Amino acid sequence: MRKIICNIEEGLKAVGFEGLREYLSQKSDYLWERNYPIAVLHRKERIKEGAIAALLEEKGILDDTGLLTQEQLDFVALNSPFYLQQATMVCLKSPTTYPRYFASKFPKDYWKKMQDISAVKSVIEWESFDASADKCSVEFALREVMRKRKEVNVLKKVGYIWIAAVPKGIMIDAVMTHYFGENVTRVERADRVYHIGWNDTLKDINMRYFVCPPS
């Protein structure tokens, strides 16, 4: 994991957020994909828009077999993104193979979720905050995305990296060390600070306690 973190640090120093995937793809031994599908709508009756339901059904996306091609997943992302969950970026040991298998735990589940993590080394999420942010709003954002990722059971078994970009002067060290312990670092660039936290597996990040307990 440390090698991945070093790659990310170098990329953030060189290009910041926007060009990070392209930089990593050129400079790293791993493969990197943005907007990686991790869950897709399972049931037709969950769709409010009749036209969207008809489109997805016509494309075979609501098929209970759960095998989806890249073309099908791209179609959902373009035409009905609310019915697709995507990780911001993933670090891969080998290329993604298609079709990919998505399955639900129960027949009436809202989502069918990815099942194969053989190629996935780590999930990377990031969020950018403005001057109104504080440690409590940053913690809320972090907990929300970790909770959603833990709902995709297989992702709990792979590495997890979170990057928070905050204006200089906003202190969020308490949040980063609370959830990631000593696995934290930072990159300063222009007027922003990129805080990076990671763990070898998502499942081992303890969410039982808060820095800012809910009122």
MDTraj code that builds the backbone (N, CA, C; nanometers):
import mdtraj as md
import numpy as np

residues = "MET ARG LYS ILE ILE CYS ASN ILE GLU GLU GLY LEU LYS ALA VAL GLY PHE GLU GLY LEU ARG GLU TYR LEU SER GLN LYS SER ASP TYR LEU TRP GLU ARG ASN TYR PRO ILE ALA VAL LEU HIS ARG LYS GLU ARG ILE LYS GLU GLY ALA ILE ALA ALA LEU LEU GLU GLU LYS GLY ILE LEU ASP ASP THR GLY LEU LEU THR GLN GLU GLN LEU ASP PHE VAL ALA LEU ASN SER PRO PHE TYR LEU GLN GLN ALA THR MET VAL CYS LEU LYS SER PRO THR THR TYR PRO ARG TYR PHE ALA SER LYS PHE PRO LYS ASP TYR TRP LYS LYS MET GLN ASP ILE SER ALA VAL LYS SER VAL ILE GLU TRP GLU SER PHE ASP ALA SER ALA ASP LYS CYS SER VAL GLU PHE ALA LEU ARG GLU VAL MET ARG LYS ARG LYS GLU VAL ASN VAL LEU LYS LYS VAL GLY TYR ILE TRP ILE ALA ALA VAL PRO LYS GLY ILE MET ILE ASP ALA VAL MET THR HIS TYR PHE GLY GLU ASN VAL THR ARG VAL GLU ARG ALA ASP ARG VAL TYR HIS ILE GLY TRP ASN ASP THR LEU LYS ASP ILE ASN MET ARG TYR PHE VAL CYS PRO PRO SER".split()
xyz = np.array([
    [0.0824, -0.1213, 0.0000],
    [0.0000, 0.0000, 0.0000],
    [0.0864, 0.1272, 0.0000],
    [0.2014, 0.1191, 0.0674],
    [0.2863, 0.2375, 0.0756],
    [0.3320, 0.2829, -0.0632],
    [0.3563, 0.1878, -0.1527],
    [0.3972, 0.2234, -0.2884],
    [0.2875, 0.3018, -0.3597],
    [0.1628, 0.2605, -0.3400],
    [0.0495, 0.3312, -0.4007],
    [0.0398, 0.4724, -0.3454],
    [0.0569, 0.4862, -0.2138],
    [0.0491, 0.6181, -0.1511],
    [0.1586, 0.7092, -0.2054],
    [0.2793, 0.6563, -0.2208],
    [0.3884, 0.7364, -0.2775],
    [0.3551, 0.7826, -0.4194],
    [0.2968, 0.6931, -0.4993],
    [0.2543, 0.7309, -0.6346],
    [0.1538, 0.8449, -0.6306],
    [0.0567, 0.8335, -0.5401],
    [-0.0480, 0.9359, -0.5295],
    [0.0108, 1.0687, -0.4818],
    [0.1002, 1.0640, -0.3836],
    [0.1653, 1.1865, -0.3355],
    [0.2373, 1.2574, -0.4502],
    [0.3136, 1.1821, -0.5262],
    [0.3874, 1.2406, -0.6384],
    [0.2924, 1.3019, -0.7399],
    [0.1807, 1.2308, -0.7677],
    [0.0835, 1.2816, -0.8635],
    [0.0163, 1.4096, -0.8173],
    [-0.0212, 1.4157, -0.6897],
    [-0.0853, 1.5358, -0.6370],
    [0.0103, 1.6546, -0.6397],
    [0.1369, 1.6306, -0.6093],
    [0.2354, 1.7381, -0.6153],
    [0.2508, 1.7900, -0.7577],
    [0.2462, 1.6982, -0.8536],
    [0.2721, 1.7356, -0.9927],
    [0.1516, 1.7996, -1.0610],
    [0.0319, 1.7401, -1.0407],
    [-0.0829, 1.7830, -1.1220],
    [-0.2102, 1.8094, -1.0415],
    [-0.2122, 1.7814, -0.9112],
    [-0.3358, 1.7996, -0.8350],
    [-0.4364, 1.6906, -0.8673],
    [-0.5631, 1.7179, -0.8337],
    [-0.6693, 1.6197, -0.8517],
    [-0.6970, 1.5850, -0.9973],
    [-0.7177, 1.6905, -1.0767],
    [-0.7804, 1.6717, -1.2074],
    [-0.7006, 1.5810, -1.3004],
    [-0.5698, 1.5936, -1.2973],
    [-0.4891, 1.5115, -1.3870],
    [-0.4292, 1.3895, -1.3202],
    [-0.4804, 1.3537, -1.2015],
    [-0.4158, 1.2483, -1.1229],
    [-0.4190, 1.1125, -1.1922],
    [-0.5342, 1.0724, -1.2464],
    [-0.5415, 0.9397, -1.3081],
    [-0.4459, 0.9289, -1.4258],
    [-0.4429, 1.0319, -1.5089],
    [-0.3548, 1.0283, -1.6259],
    [-0.2084, 1.0214, -1.5830],
    [-0.1746, 1.0980, -1.4788],
    [-0.0374, 1.0959, -1.4281],
    [-0.0018, 0.9573, -1.3764],
    [-0.0891, 0.8998, -1.2951],
    [-0.0628, 0.7687, -1.2374],
    [-0.0534, 0.6609, -1.3446],
    [-0.1347, 0.6721, -1.4468],
    [-0.1325, 0.5731, -1.5551],
    [0.0019, 0.5721, -1.6273],
    [0.0666, 0.6888, -1.6326],
    [0.1952, 0.6992, -1.7011],
    [0.3132, 0.6645, -1.6111],
    [0.3006, 0.6949, -1.4817],
    [0.4149, 0.6861, -1.3914],
    [0.4142, 0.5646, -1.2994],
    [0.3009, 0.4949, -1.2883],
    [0.2881, 0.3869, -1.1915],
    [0.2870, 0.2507, -1.2604],
    [0.3216, 0.1474, -1.1849],
    [0.3160, 0.0109, -1.2366],
    [0.1749, -0.0453, -1.2353],
    [0.0829, 0.0210, -1.1647],
    [-0.0551, -0.0260, -1.1539],
    [-0.1412, 0.0334, -1.2644],
    [-0.2629, -0.0167, -1.2750],
    [-0.3631, 0.0394, -1.3651],
    [-0.4611, 0.1209, -1.2813],
    [-0.5140, 0.2275, -1.3393],
    [-0.6021, 0.3176, -1.2650],
    [-0.7252, 0.3478, -1.3484],
    [-0.8424, 0.3372, -1.2868],
    [-0.9666, 0.3683, -1.3575],
    [-1.0495, 0.4653, -1.2747],
    [-1.1030, 0.5678, -1.3407],
    [-1.1937, 0.6630, -1.2767],
    [-1.3365, 0.6133, -1.2914],
    [-1.4233, 0.6573, -1.1994],
    [-1.5672, 0.6293, -1.2058],
    [-1.5939, 0.4804, -1.2298],
    [-1.5473, 0.3991, -1.1387],
    [-1.5513, 0.2532, -1.1534],
    [-1.6841, 0.1992, -1.1009],
    [-1.7670, 0.1370, -1.1848],
    [-1.8987, 0.0882, -1.1399],
    [-1.8863, -0.0188, -1.0311],
    [-1.9588, 0.0023, -0.9217],
    [-1.9558, -0.0950, -0.8122],
    [-2.0948, -0.1500, -0.7789],
    [-2.2001, -0.0821, -0.8227],
    [-2.3363, -0.1310, -0.7997],
    [-2.4290, -0.0682, -0.9021],
    [-2.5306, -0.1441, -0.9431],
    [-2.6265, -0.0969, -1.0428],
    [-2.7668, -0.1360, -0.9984],
    [-2.8640, -0.0569, -1.0373],
    [-3.0022, -0.0837, -0.9968],
    [-3.0429, -0.2264, -1.0318],
    [-3.1172, -0.2881, -0.9406],
    [-3.1517, -0.4290, -0.9561],
    [-3.2925, -0.4501, -1.0093],
    [-3.3899, -0.3746, -0.9597],
    [-3.5297, -0.4046, -0.9875],
    [-3.5970, -0.2940, -1.0689],
    [-3.6734, -0.3334, -1.1695],
    [-3.7454, -0.2393, -1.2539],
    [-3.8444, -0.1555, -1.1750],
    [-3.9094, -0.2164, -1.0756],
    [-4.0119, -0.1437, -1.0009],
    [-3.9546, -0.0314, -0.9156],
    [-3.8230, -0.0267, -0.9022],
    [-3.7598, 0.0807, -0.8260],
    [-3.7420, 0.2078, -0.9087],
    [-3.7657, 0.1990, -1.0393],
    [-3.7423, 0.3128, -1.1278],
    [-3.8687, 0.3967, -1.1397],
    [-3.8562, 0.5260, -1.1117],
    [-3.9720, 0.6149, -1.1144],
    [-4.0096, 0.6558, -1.2563],
    [-3.9093, 0.6669, -1.3427],
    [-3.9331, 0.7170, -1.4778],
    [-3.9591, 0.6000, -1.5723],
    [-4.0777, 0.5977, -1.6306],
    [-4.1150, 0.4881, -1.7197],
    [-4.0234, 0.4753, -1.8397],
    [-3.9840, 0.5892, -1.8968],
    [-3.8984, 0.5856, -2.0160],
    [-3.7614, 0.5267, -1.9823],
    [-3.7077, 0.5619, -1.8656],
    [-3.5785, 0.5087, -1.8231],
    [-3.5892, 0.3585, -1.7982],
    [-3.6983, 0.3172, -1.7339],
    [-3.7188, 0.1749, -1.7060],
    [-3.7218, 0.0951, -1.8363],
    [-3.7904, 0.1488, -1.9361],
    [-3.7998, 0.0794, -2.0647],
    [-3.6632, 0.0701, -2.1322],
    [-3.5851, 0.1783, -2.1247],
    [-3.4521, 0.1788, -2.1852],
    [-3.3611, 0.0753, -2.1199],
    [-3.3588, 0.0746, -1.9868],
    [-3.2705, -0.0178, -1.9160],
    [-3.3120, -0.1629, -1.9383],
    [-3.4429, -0.1843, -1.9463],
    [-3.4913, -0.3204, -1.9704],
    [-3.4555, -0.3651, -2.1119],
    [-3.4701, -0.2739, -2.2061],
    [-3.4380, -0.3052, -2.3453],
    [-3.2901, -0.3412, -2.3616],
    [-3.2044, -0.2741, -2.2847],
    [-3.0600, -0.2985, -2.2919],
    [-3.0173, -0.4212, -2.2111],
    [-3.1112, -0.4854, -2.1404],
    [-3.0778, -0.6047, -2.0638],
    [-3.0087, -0.5763, -1.9325],
    [-3.0166, -0.4511, -1.8871],
    [-2.9457, -0.4118, -1.7657],
    [-3.0169, -0.4603, -1.6406],
    [-3.1466, -0.4827, -1.6499],
    [-3.2241, -0.5308, -1.5364],
    [-3.2349, -0.6831, -1.5361],
    [-3.1550, -0.7476, -1.6171],
    [-3.1539, -0.8934, -1.6232],
    [-3.1007, -0.9504, -1.4923],
    [-3.1731, -1.0444, -1.4333],
    [-3.1332, -1.1006, -1.3044],
    [-3.0041, -1.1799, -1.3097],
    [-2.9549, -1.2133, -1.4302],
    [-2.8286, -1.2876, -1.4362],
    [-2.7128, -1.2028, -1.3840],
    [-2.7242, -1.0700, -1.3963],
    [-2.6235, -0.9814, -1.3379],
    [-2.4963, -0.9657, -1.4176],
    [-2.4870, -1.0241, -1.5367],
    [-2.3691, -1.0073, -1.6208],
    [-2.3861, -0.8820, -1.7063],
    [-2.2947, -0.7869, -1.6915],
    [-2.3073, -0.6597, -1.7619],
    [-2.1788, -0.6285, -1.8386],
    [-2.1970, -0.5854, -1.9616],
    [-2.0838, -0.5472, -2.0447],
    [-2.0426, -0.4035, -2.0137],
    [-1.9255, -0.3647, -2.0641],
    [-1.8834, -0.2260, -2.0469],
    [-1.9806, -0.1319, -2.1174],
    [-2.0306, -0.1723, -2.2332],
    [-2.1269, -0.0894, -2.3066],
    [-2.2530, -0.0659, -2.2233],
    [-2.3028, -0.1698, -2.1563],
    [-2.4226, -0.1548, -2.0743],
    [-2.3981, -0.0614, -1.9562],
    [-2.2853, -0.0774, -1.8895],
    [-2.2540, 0.0076, -1.7754],
    [-2.2347, 0.1527, -1.8187],
    [-2.1698, 0.1727, -1.9321],
    [-2.1536, 0.3086, -1.9854],
    [-2.2897, 0.3700, -2.0188],
    [-2.3815, 0.2870, -2.0670],
    [-2.5158, 0.3348, -2.1004],
    [-2.5876, 0.3850, -1.9755],
    [-2.5781, 0.3115, -1.8659],
    [-2.6411, 0.3560, -1.7409],
    [-2.5772, 0.4859, -1.6939],
    [-2.4450, 0.4941, -1.6971],
    [-2.3746, 0.6140, -1.6521],
    [-2.4170, 0.7372, -1.7310],
    [-2.4418, 0.7199, -1.8594],
    [-2.4779, 0.8320, -1.9458],
    [-2.6250, 0.8689, -1.9352],
    [-2.7134, 0.7689, -1.9260],
    [-2.8565, 0.7941, -1.9364],
    [-2.9324, 0.7949, -1.8040],
    [-2.8784, 0.7289, -1.7035],
    [-2.9479, 0.7255, -1.5739],
    [-2.8472, 0.7082, -1.4609],
    [-2.7594, 0.8086, -1.4422],
    [-2.6500, 0.7949, -1.3445],
    [-2.6963, 0.7756, -1.2005],
    [-2.8213, 0.8155, -1.1690],
    [-2.8715, 0.7948, -1.0332],
    [-2.8872, 0.6464, -1.0009],
    [-2.8905, 0.5629, -1.1040],
    [-2.9097, 0.4200, -1.0832],
    [-2.7791, 0.3410, -1.0960],
    [-2.6682, 0.4127, -1.0785],
    [-2.5367, 0.3498, -1.0836],
    [-2.4499, 0.4083, -0.9730],
    [-2.3839, 0.3230, -0.8952],
    [-2.2862, 0.3681, -0.7968],
    [-2.1466, 0.3453, -0.8527],
    [-2.0619, 0.4481, -0.8398],
    [-1.9264, 0.4388, -0.8922],
    [-1.8255, 0.4848, -0.7872],
    [-1.7186, 0.4103, -0.7733],
    [-1.6069, 0.4566, -0.6917],
    [-1.5324, 0.5644, -0.7696],
    [-1.4806, 0.6644, -0.6988],
    [-1.4118, 0.7739, -0.7667],
    [-1.2974, 0.7222, -0.8535],
    [-1.2163, 0.6322, -0.7955],
    [-1.1065, 0.5736, -0.8718],
    [-1.0681, 0.4413, -0.8064],
    [-1.0170, 0.3492, -0.8856],
    [-0.9639, 0.2240, -0.8309],
    [-0.8228, 0.2018, -0.8848],
    [-0.7433, 0.1383, -0.8016],
    [-0.6109, 0.0925, -0.8406],
    [-0.6225, -0.0565, -0.8698],
    [-0.5798, -0.0972, -0.9892],
    [-0.5993, -0.2346, -1.0354],
    [-0.4660, -0.3053, -1.0579],
    [-0.4642, -0.4339, -1.0240],
    [-0.3461, -0.5173, -1.0489],
    [-0.3452, -0.5698, -1.1920],
    [-0.4633, -0.5783, -1.2534],
    [-0.4756, -0.6290, -1.3903],
    [-0.5981, -0.5644, -1.4535],
    [-0.6100, -0.5669, -1.5849],
    [-0.7230, -0.5014, -1.6501],
    [-0.8573, -0.5622, -1.6089],
    [-0.9592, -0.4794, -1.6043],
    [-1.0945, -0.5267, -1.5781],
    [-1.1422, -0.6111, -1.6953],
    [-1.2018, -0.7253, -1.6643],
    [-1.2562, -0.8102, -1.7703],
    [-1.4084, -0.7972, -1.7750],
    [-1.4627, -0.8012, -1.8947],
    [-1.6069, -0.7901, -1.9171],
    [-1.6561, -0.9135, -1.9910],
    [-1.7848, -0.9506, -1.9682],
    [-1.8809, -0.8827, -1.8810],
    [-1.8472, -0.9017, -1.7338],
    [-1.8897, -0.8056, -1.6521],
    [-1.8695, -0.8121, -1.5074],
    [-1.9958, -0.8637, -1.4399],
    [-1.9760, -0.9331, -1.3294],
    [-2.0886, -0.9956, -1.2600],
    [-2.1323, -0.9118, -1.1402],
    [-2.2611, -0.8765, -1.1394],
    [-2.3235, -0.8030, -1.0295],
    [-2.4375, -0.8885, -0.9745],
    [-2.4518, -0.8919, -0.8431],
    [-2.5562, -0.9746, -0.7833],
    [-2.6123, -0.9070, -0.6587],
    [-2.7383, -0.9399, -0.6280],
    [-2.8026, -0.8908, -0.5065],
    [-2.8007, -1.0010, -0.4016],
    [-2.8080, -0.9614, -0.2760],
    [-2.8120, -1.0601, -0.1682],
    [-2.9516, -1.1189, -0.1551],
    [-3.0532, -1.0316, -0.1722],
    [-3.1920, -1.0742, -0.1616],
    [-3.2676, -1.0359, -0.2890],
    [-3.3731, -1.1107, -0.3255],
    [-3.4435, -1.0868, -0.4527],
    [-3.4982, -0.9453, -0.4688],
    [-3.5375, -0.8802, -0.3602],
    [-3.5995, -0.7479, -0.3711],
    [-3.5024, -0.6343, -0.3388],
    [-3.3743, -0.6622, -0.3326],
    [-3.2760, -0.5575, -0.3055],
    [-3.2820, -0.4478, -0.4118],
    [-3.2536, -0.3257, -0.3688],
    [-3.2510, -0.2115, -0.4608],
    [-3.1336, -0.2236, -0.5579],
    [-3.0155, -0.2636, -0.5061],
    [-2.8942, -0.2685, -0.5867],
    [-2.8459, -0.4113, -0.6068],
    [-2.7869, -0.4372, -0.7223],
    [-2.7032, -0.5552, -0.7379],
    [-2.5590, -0.5035, -0.7421],
    [-2.4704, -0.5728, -0.6736],
    [-2.3377, -0.5198, -0.6465],
    [-2.2281, -0.6060, -0.7063],
    [-2.1121, -0.5433, -0.7316],
    [-2.0008, -0.6168, -0.7898],
    [-1.9602, -0.7319, -0.6980],
    [-1.9118, -0.8405, -0.7594],
    [-1.8778, -0.9607, -0.6844],
    [-1.7306, -0.9996, -0.6960],
    [-1.6637, -0.9537, -0.7984],
    [-1.5259, -0.9974, -0.8249],
    [-1.4281, -0.8845, -0.7931],
    [-1.3370, -0.9080, -0.6998],
    [-1.2353, -0.8080, -0.6660],
    [-1.0950, -0.8581, -0.6990],
    [-1.0852, -0.9612, -0.7794],
    [-0.9544, -1.0216, -0.8063],
    [-0.8555, -0.9221, -0.8678],
    [-0.9059, -0.8234, -0.9419],
    [-0.8164, -0.7260, -1.0053],
    [-0.7945, -0.6010, -0.9201],
    [-0.8730, -0.5832, -0.8153],
    [-0.8733, -0.4568, -0.7404],
    [-0.7705, -0.4593, -0.6286],
    [-0.6817, -0.3621, -0.6298],
    [-0.5832, -0.3458, -0.5224],
    [-0.6369, -0.2510, -0.4150],
    [-0.6970, -0.1406, -0.4589],
    [-0.7456, -0.0429, -0.3626],
    [-0.8512, 0.0464, -0.4266],
    [-0.9427, 0.0954, -0.3423],
    [-1.0419, 0.1951, -0.3825],
    [-0.9936, 0.3314, -0.3332],
    [-1.0017, 0.4307, -0.4200],
    [-0.9603, 0.5662, -0.3834],
    [-1.0797, 0.6604, -0.3977],
    [-1.1114, 0.7307, -0.2907],
    [-1.2174, 0.8313, -0.2944],
    [-1.1575, 0.9659, -0.2579],
    [-1.2101, 1.0721, -0.3168],
    [-1.1652, 1.2043, -0.2751],
    [-1.2798, 1.3033, -0.2749],
    [-1.2603, 1.4085, -0.1996],
    [-1.3599, 1.5153, -0.1930],
    [-1.2885, 1.6473, -0.1708],
    [-1.3414, 1.7518, -0.2346],
    [-1.2851, 1.8855, -0.2221],
    [-1.3774, 1.9717, -0.1365],
    [-1.3198, 2.0467, -0.0440],
    [-1.3969, 2.1291, 0.0490],
    [-1.3608, 2.2755, 0.0314],
    [-1.4588, 2.3626, 0.0572],
    [-1.4333, 2.5062, 0.0474],
    [-1.4068, 2.5646, 0.1864],
    [-1.4000, 2.6973, 0.1924],
    [-1.3610, 2.7645, 0.3165],
    [-1.4637, 2.7503, 0.4278],
    [-1.5836, 2.7040, 0.3971],
    [-1.6860, 2.6855, 0.5001],
    [-1.6701, 2.5540, 0.5752],
    [-1.5786, 2.4688, 0.5311],
    [-1.5624, 2.3362, 0.5915],
    [-1.4962, 2.3464, 0.7286],
    [-1.5256, 2.2475, 0.8118],
    [-1.4544, 2.2297, 0.9380],
    [-1.4389, 2.0798, 0.9614],
    [-1.3782, 2.0439, 1.0724],
    [-1.3506, 1.9021, 1.0947],
    [-1.4782, 1.8190, 1.0998],
    [-1.5883, 1.8781, 1.1457],
    [-1.7131, 1.8026, 1.1580],
    [-1.7756, 1.7764, 1.0211],
    [-1.7746, 1.8755, 0.9326],
    [-1.8313, 1.8530, 0.7988],
    [-1.7434, 1.7573, 0.7183],
    [-1.6137, 1.7625, 0.7401],
    [-1.5235, 1.6695, 0.6726],
    [-1.5470, 1.5276, 0.7237],
    [-1.5629, 1.5125, 0.8549],
    [-1.5903, 1.3798, 0.9100],
    [-1.7212, 1.3240, 0.8556],
    [-1.8234, 1.4072, 0.8458],
    [-1.9523, 1.3614, 0.7930],
    [-1.9361, 1.3079, 0.6512],
    [-1.8642, 1.3822, 0.5672],
    [-1.8438, 1.3396, 0.4276],
    [-1.7673, 1.2079, 0.4219],
    [-1.6638, 1.1947, 0.5034],
    [-1.5853, 1.0716, 0.5059],
    [-1.6699, 0.9529, 0.5499],
    [-1.7470, 0.9689, 0.6556],
    [-1.8287, 0.8591, 0.7056],
    [-1.9353, 0.8181, 0.6048],
    [-1.9927, 0.9157, 0.5344],
    [-2.0951, 0.8848, 0.4355],
    [-2.0401, 0.7963, 0.3243],
    [-1.9241, 0.8324, 0.2718],
    [-1.8711, 0.7540, 0.1599],
    [-1.8205, 0.6183, 0.2076],
    [-1.7623, 0.6105, 0.3275],
    [-1.7183, 0.4802, 0.3773],
    [-1.8377, 0.3892, 0.4046],
    [-1.9436, 0.4456, 0.4573],
    [-2.0638, 0.3650, 0.4829],
    [-2.1174, 0.3064, 0.3525],
    [-2.1248, 0.3888, 0.2486],
    [-2.1758, 0.3412, 0.1204],
    [-2.0850, 0.2340, 0.0602],
    [-1.9543, 0.2522, 0.0740],
    [-1.8633, 0.1529, 0.0169],
    [-1.8705, 0.0209, 0.0943],
    [-1.8898, 0.0282, 0.2246],
    [-1.9002, -0.0943, 0.3042],
    [-2.0270, -0.1722, 0.2709],
    [-2.1270, -0.1044, 0.2117],
    [-2.2482, -0.1746, 0.1706],
    [-2.2216, -0.2687, 0.0528],
    [-2.1140, -0.2434, -0.0210],
    [-2.0711, -0.3354, -0.1271],
    [-1.9714, -0.4310, -0.0618],
    [-2.0194, -0.5445, -0.0199],
    [-1.9474, -0.6295, 0.0743],
    [-1.8052, -0.6630, 0.0308],
    [-1.7842, -0.6911, -0.0976],
    [-1.6506, -0.7332, -0.1418],
    [-1.5474, -0.6215, -0.1262],
    [-1.5921, -0.4957, -0.1294],
    [-1.4971, -0.3849, -0.1179],
    [-1.4387, -0.3722, 0.0214],
    [-1.5015, -0.4339, 0.1190],
    [-1.4479, -0.4295, 0.2550],
    [-1.3169, -0.5065, 0.2657],
    [-1.2876, -0.5898, 0.1663],
    [-1.1698, -0.6769, 0.1728],
    [-1.0469, -0.6175, 0.1041],
    [-1.0624, -0.5016, 0.0386],
    [-0.9500, -0.4420, -0.0341],
    [-0.9073, -0.3123, 0.0333],
    [-0.7962, -0.2569, -0.0134],
    [-0.7448, -0.1338, 0.0437],
    [-0.8383, -0.0166, 0.0228],
    [-0.8296, 0.0803, 0.1132],
    [-0.9137, 0.1992, 0.1028],
    [-0.8278, 0.3230, 0.1255],
    [-0.8411, 0.4186, 0.0356],
    [-0.7664, 0.5446, 0.0440],
    [-0.8656, 0.6593, 0.0311],
    [-0.8510, 0.7581, 0.1201],
    [-0.9383, 0.8755, 0.1129],
    [-0.8521, 1.0006, 0.1085],
    [-0.8880, 1.0898, 0.0163],
    [-0.8145, 1.2151, -0.0010],
    [-0.9106, 1.3315, 0.0178],
    [-0.8755, 1.4216, 0.1086],
    [-0.9568, 1.5417, 0.1316],
    [-0.8737, 1.6638, 0.0946],
    [-0.9260, 1.7450, 0.0033],
    [-0.8589, 1.8695, -0.0343],
    [-0.9259, 1.9838, 0.0405],
    [-0.8513, 2.0527, 0.1237],
    [-0.9084, 2.1624, 0.2032],
    [-0.8220, 2.2866, 0.1879],
    [-0.8822, 2.4046, 0.2025],
    [-0.8011, 2.5269, 0.2016],
    [-0.7032, 2.5270, 0.3183],
    [-0.5877, 2.5877, 0.2973],
    [-0.4906, 2.5988, 0.4050],
    [-0.5525, 2.6735, 0.5233],
    [-0.5224, 2.6264, 0.6418],
    [-0.5764, 2.6894, 0.7616],
    [-0.6906, 2.6124, 0.8241],
    [-0.7536, 2.5225, 0.7471],
    [-0.8594, 2.4377, 0.8027],
    [-0.7944, 2.3097, 0.8559],
    [-0.8108, 2.2855, 0.9833],
    [-0.7427, 2.1749, 1.0486],
    [-0.8346, 2.0528, 1.0573],
    [-0.7939, 1.9450, 0.9924],
    [-0.8735, 1.8220, 0.9988],
    [-0.7893, 1.7029, 1.0450],
    [-0.6735, 1.7318, 1.1043],
    [-0.5845, 1.6238, 1.1485],
    [-0.6538, 1.5287, 1.2452],
    [-0.7398, 1.5820, 1.3320],
    [-0.8080, 1.4983, 1.4307],
    [-0.8946, 1.3925, 1.3627],
    [-0.9592, 1.4305, 1.2528],
    [-1.0437, 1.3365, 1.1787],
    [-0.9576, 1.2307, 1.1109],
    [-0.8522, 1.2734, 1.0464],
    [-0.7682, 1.1796, 0.9715],
    [-0.7055, 1.0761, 1.0653],
    [-0.6502, 1.1196, 1.1777],
    [-0.5863, 1.0239, 1.2687],
    [-0.6896, 0.9378, 1.3412],
    [-0.8096, 0.9901, 1.3628],
    [-0.9146, 0.9118, 1.4282],
    [-0.9493, 0.7879, 1.3463],
    [-0.9593, 0.8043, 1.2148],
    [-1.0022, 0.6932, 1.1290],
    [-0.8848, 0.6153, 1.0680],
    [-0.7700, 0.6791, 1.0528],
    [-0.6603, 0.6128, 0.9820],
    [-0.5344, 0.5945, 1.0665],
    [-0.5360, 0.6407, 1.1907],
    [-0.4209, 0.6226, 1.2783],
    [-0.2957, 0.6884, 1.2234],
    [-0.1867, 0.6105, 1.2139],
    [-0.0608, 0.6631, 1.1621],
    [-0.0549, 0.6618, 1.0099],
    [-0.1554, 0.6049, 0.9462],
    [-0.1566, 0.5957, 0.7998],
    [-0.2113, 0.7243, 0.7379],
    [-0.1438, 0.8337, 0.7634],
    [-0.1866, 0.9643, 0.7118],
    [-0.0651, 1.0404, 0.6611],
    [-0.0885, 1.1204, 0.5598],
    [0.0145, 1.2103, 0.5098],
    [-0.0562, 1.3285, 0.4439],
    [0.0193, 1.4250, 0.3997],
    [-0.0411, 1.5420, 0.3349],
    [0.0500, 1.5939, 0.2249],
    [-0.0129, 1.6597, 0.1292],
    [0.0577, 1.7266, 0.0202],
    [0.0056, 1.8691, 0.0129],
    [0.0964, 1.9662, 0.0164],
    [0.0570, 2.1071, 0.0037],
    [0.0862, 2.1541, -0.1374],
    [-0.0151, 2.2224, -0.1930],
    [-0.0018, 2.2701, -0.3312],
    [-0.0829, 2.3981, -0.3449],
    [-0.0167, 2.5076, -0.3841],
    [-0.0829, 2.6378, -0.3951],
    [-0.1521, 2.6701, -0.2630],
    [-0.2838, 2.6954, -0.2679],
    [-0.3553, 2.7322, -0.1454],
    [-0.4335, 2.6150, -0.0873],
    [-0.4042, 2.4932, -0.1345],
    [-0.4771, 2.3752, -0.0897],
    [-0.3846, 2.2777, -0.0186],
    [-0.4439, 2.2014, 0.0713],
    [-0.3726, 2.0913, 0.1352],
    [-0.4495, 1.9626, 0.1052],
    [-0.3810, 1.8635, 0.0527],
    [-0.4410, 1.7328, 0.0268],
    [-0.4055, 1.6400, 0.1435],
    [-0.5045, 1.6049, 0.2222],
    [-0.4866, 1.5105, 0.3317],
    [-0.5179, 1.3704, 0.2794],
    [-0.4266, 1.2766, 0.3016],
    [-0.4421, 1.1394, 0.2519],
    [-0.4424, 1.0441, 0.3708],
    [-0.5455, 0.9598, 0.3779],
    [-0.5521, 0.8555, 0.4793],
    [-0.5805, 0.7222, 0.4131],
    [-0.5299, 0.6132, 0.4715],
    [-0.5492, 0.4832, 0.4077],
    [-0.5480, 0.3703, 0.5101],
    [-0.5990, 0.2565, 0.4652],
    [-0.5933, 0.1344, 0.5445],
    [-0.5840, 0.0147, 0.4503],
    [-0.5224, -0.0926, 0.4954],
    [-0.5048, -0.2098, 0.4099],
    [-0.6367, -0.2725, 0.3695],
    [-0.7379, -0.2637, 0.4554],
    [-0.8734, -0.3091, 0.4217],
    [-0.9754, -0.2097, 0.4763],
    [-1.0819, -0.1903, 0.4022],
    [-1.1884, -0.1004, 0.4452],
    [-1.2570, -0.1534, 0.5704],
    [-1.2703, -0.2856, 0.5816],
    [-1.3442, -0.3435, 0.6941],
    [-1.2793, -0.3120, 0.8279],
    [-1.1494, -0.2855, 0.8292],
    [-1.0792, -0.2629, 0.9545],
    [-1.0772, -0.1162, 0.9972],
    [-1.1443, -0.0293, 0.9223],
    [-1.1582, 0.1098, 0.9658],
    [-1.2765, 0.1170, 1.0614],
    [-1.2505, 0.1561, 1.1838],
    [-1.3510, 0.1576, 1.2898],
    [-1.4398, 0.2816, 1.2775],
    [-1.5696, 0.2587, 1.2569],
    [-1.6644, 0.3702, 1.2468],
    [-1.7560, 0.3773, 1.3693],
    [-1.7207, 0.3056, 1.4743],
    [-1.8074, 0.3021, 1.5923],
    [-1.8056, 0.4355, 1.6678],
    [-1.6917, 0.5051, 1.6653],
    [-1.6784, 0.6282, 1.7428],
    [-1.6617, 0.7474, 1.6502],
    [-1.6951, 0.8653, 1.7024],
    [-1.6953, 0.9894, 1.6255],
    [-1.5949, 1.0889, 1.6834],
    [-1.5458, 1.1778, 1.5957],
    [-1.4779, 1.2983, 1.6408],
    [-1.5827, 1.4018, 1.6804],
    [-1.6865, 1.4141, 1.5986],
    [-1.7981, 1.5057, 1.6255],
    [-1.9251, 1.4211, 1.6376],
    [-1.9584, 1.3763, 1.7574],
    [-2.0765, 1.2914, 1.7760],
    [-2.2024, 1.3610, 1.7262],
    [-2.2950, 1.2855, 1.6633],
    [-2.4201, 1.3459, 1.6187],
    [-2.4991, 1.4011, 1.7375],
    [-2.5631, 1.5139, 1.7155],
    [-2.6405, 1.5762, 1.8245],
    [-2.7774, 1.5097, 1.8370],
])
top = md.Topology()
chain = top.add_chain()
for i, resn in enumerate(residues, 1):
    res = top.add_residue(resn, chain, resSeq=i)
    for name in ("N", "CA", "C"):
        top.add_atom(name, md.element.get_by_symbol(name[0]), res)
traj = md.Trajectory(xyz[None], top)
